[in-house]
Amino acid sequence: MKKVKVTVVSQQGHCAHGHAVGHEWICDALTPAGMCASAYNAIYPTLRALAAGGTFPWANEDGSLDLACPDHANPLVLRLVPVE
């Protein structure tokens, strides 16, 4: 399985967990320390697919994917990038 780098690329309003643009995690088989459970739950299916080598037709040109945290009042966008 590949590792996947997750980076906060956009944050509006107030994130209750303090996530801000530039925060990064490298995800492997374990839940990354310090990431909000709601955000992790939102990205988990796509994270696992990327880790297994999957691709998506709606991915960015570099193969990365942008996904949103479920807190619609304080949007947080996370970019997932498979890494070797």
ABEGO torsion letter per residue (X at the ends): XBBBBBBBABBBEBBAAGBBBGBBBBBBABBBBGBBAAAAAAAAAAAAAAAAGBBBAABBAAGBBBBBBABAABBBBBBBBBBX
